[in-house]
């Protein structure tokens, strides 16, 4: 999944990035494990097979599930249907994963864009024949379905069926569901694609160089303040010139979501996300309240300290993620980054390192920065019959090493959960960040442990605190912005200026008085993809970070059997609720004090930084 926290890159004062030769050979992924090429007979065959088998599945099972559930051998017959459905989900997922990964390699290439769009259209049409299945399962009488999953082969799918039942109050008639599904290609899907292609095509003029988004964001972490300001101004100028497009996308998708929520009967604007995350609204509300209450002792406190280090009363917004002054910039070649992450993983568990090593050895990673390549970083699980892939834009900064550790954590999680099959391997977003953030923490602690130099230690601690503030405080501020945006959209269409106003209304409080939000910053909401692709996704980062801080505290206390419990949590995939998975560690996210554990860890790091001389 794409990270919101800015990834890093190294640029010299002349604005030239380090070459692959400086960083060592950067790997490009081999998608041949999915399909040989876009034009391959194997891909064409599977695309045809998907349409035929989906139609056959509908002919075999539509309108029959209720009768089967009431008859003899219900568990066996329903299990046969679920297994067939699962096989089709794996096939469809493989096809769309390949198309999506090819497209992410260069979203500006018309051939790839057409390939992705055509594939999406055909898969949407094929999968419309499957829509009836979960709807019909949910119309089975509760007592009959419970009897079928109580024992017999269908019991294996109990977690998935129980998840499906949670959707029951919000499902619509079959024809309406089919209409929503088919129109998604020309609706939400089309607007998502417009956003992606617009972002990829933008160029930001920094001292005469036309840069894409990723290098421009990375320049805002350059060691020179003048360079950071130039990058911020370029970002603001280009985004401002395209605000009408971004505002139209936000308005259209906001209305699209309101229509869907209204028809389905969701009461709160984020309830559909909470349902898909399998987390209670009260738990998220408690997290938000805890983080917002902690602003003075976290973000406000840290940025005041950082401003002092820079000899300023206030940091400009382009200085927020700046490297500390008078600290030599460190560049990690690819092999060093690889060895650092694998070493940290191996110290925790050789099994964890062995899984992560496959990503390097078998070319499951795409690392170089290329024009048109999707910005940021993600780990795509693809399907259980294949394996995950990781995309990063690696340019050698310490934060790039952390990003690599983060995405490999996702990859390890996805590999471990794969045995659950296509229906139960996916993990709710609130737990999907567990392994990624834990992998980052392991890597950070490993680097910190071997650092004796006080200046270097302070730099590492400050970088980690900033990452945690970006992951916790910033993401909750993003969530609050989204809530305001979707609430206001229900009253009518929003101008670009109004969206900018909503954005600024949450930024000052979250960052504090030591950050000066100058002209241009009001446009920065426009480039954040999660607002477009996954409304209200962002709180999952804060949930995951605080959860991992609590888990890491248990690990530090040498809790017996921690590693085994941790792998059991990851291997569960989507088969268990967060309360059940955290119970073996003595943790409960419903406890109001739970969030304070994670926030206190951040506060402790800030306190340590305050004891160090500037």
Phi, psi and omega in degrees: 000150184286137178275144177271324177302129183302133172277169191247161173210162179253126175230141176277176182296339177273008177069025177258131181282156175296142180281165176304328180295324177294324184267353189090176180292120179267128185284147168246140188291155176254104181276005181297341176292342174265300177210151182296322182191171178298327184265007188290146175300328181297317179293314180300321180296314181293326178295317177293316181298323181299314180296317182293315184287328175295317178296319179295320179299316179298319180295326183283327193236340185297132177079006186244350189293321180297316179295320179297317182297330182274350185259185179287148178067030184300318183298316182293315184289319178293325177296322177301318180293317181295320179296320177295319177298317179297320178298321178291322177299322178294317180296312179297321179295322178297314181297310183289328176299314180298312181299319180293320180291319176301314181296319182294338178294332175196093184285354179264355181280117182301326180294315179293320180298317178295317179301314180295313181296317179295319180295316179300319180297314182291322179289324176298317179296316180295315185288347176297335177286350180260349186302325184299332196296306181291328177296317181288323175302320183285348176270353176292139179304138184305316184293323179292318181291321178298320179295324181289327182263358180292322179209172182086180187296332181293341180302331179302327184264012181309311181302319180292318180295320179294325174296317179300320181296331178294336179279346189307315182296345187248004181274152183250179177299153185306316183294322179291319177300320180294320178297313178304316184294311184290325181283352179297333179295317180266357179255250184305316182300320181292320180290325174298316180294321177300317178299310182301314184288328176294312180300316183294332184272346182294145175232138185243121186274108178242107181051045176085354178261133179268106185251154171279179186300312187301307178298328179293315176298321181293328177295340177286001172243017178291156182287343180263127180299322180299319179294317179299318180295318179300319179294316180297318180294320178296318178300312182295318183296314181290318179297319179299322179292345181242013185297327180300319179294313182294324178293320178297316178299313181297318179296315183295314181289327175297317177292319178303317180292320179299319179297312180299314181297319182294315180295323183276342176090022175287134185277319182253151184296339180254003185297326180294324176292317179300320180296314181293333177276352183056045178227143182284146180302323182297326179294315179294318178300321178294321177298312181300314181297319181294317181292315182296323178292336183271358181310311183299324183266358178244271186296314181300317183293315183292313184292332172295317177296316181295320177300321177299317178299328180272000181069034184230152173286321180226142171273138170291157185298335178280355178262357188300319180255020181293147173295153181295147182292150175060032177240123180300136178286134179252133177246131178258117171296160185302316181297323178292319177298315179302310183294325179297311182292313181295325177295316179295317177297318182293326177297327177282313182197122175304326179298319181295318179293322181297319179294314181296325182298329181298329180297324178281312187291328186252014175058054174261011183236138171243114191249327188291153169278128179224148174303132178088344180293145178304134181285170177075217183204153175202162169241119181259121183289344190049241182223157183301334180283352177241234180198164180287164170231148179242134173244129171225162172246085193274125178225014163096357179281160178307322179294333176292325176295318178295322177296318177299315178298321180298307184291326176293329174299315174304313183300316177300316179301314182294323176295314183294327182276349187301331183296344180285350178088170188298333183274330187241359176288321182301137182256138175305147187301329181294334177256347182293338180271359185298304185291327181292312180290324177296320177297320175299315182296318178301316181293317178299313182295325179294317178293319182295322183296331182260014180255112180265332182291128185296320180295317179294322178296317179298318179299316181293317179297317180297318179298319180292319178300317180296320177298318181290323176294320176297325184278328184257294185295312183295320183290325175291325174296320176299317179299318179295321176298314179299320179299317180294317182298311183290328177293314180292326181297331180292343179270345181150174182293144183256136172287163176300321179297323180293319178296318177299320179296318178296320178300312182292334183293338180256345186285316184299316181292322183287325183270328176096172187290346181277357176248122178266115181269096185277176179304138181105329182295336182297344182269354193290348176295336193291336185264000186275113190288334185293331176298332183268309188282323188217080181308132178068014175299326198299330182294343178298329178295313179295318177303311182295320182293313179295322178298315181293323176302321178292316178299318182293326175299319176296318180297317180297331179277013175055043179299127184298133178077016184301313184301316180296318179295321181295315179293328176295321178298313182292321183290342182290338181057234180257025185271350184223151177286154183302327180295322179289324182285328182273342183304318180300340180265001182074026183243148181213111182293346178278347177284123181305332180281350184300315185292333181294333179300310181292319181293325179294327177297318177297316181300323180295322178293321178296319178299320178296320179297325181294338179277350182268144180288143178281000000 
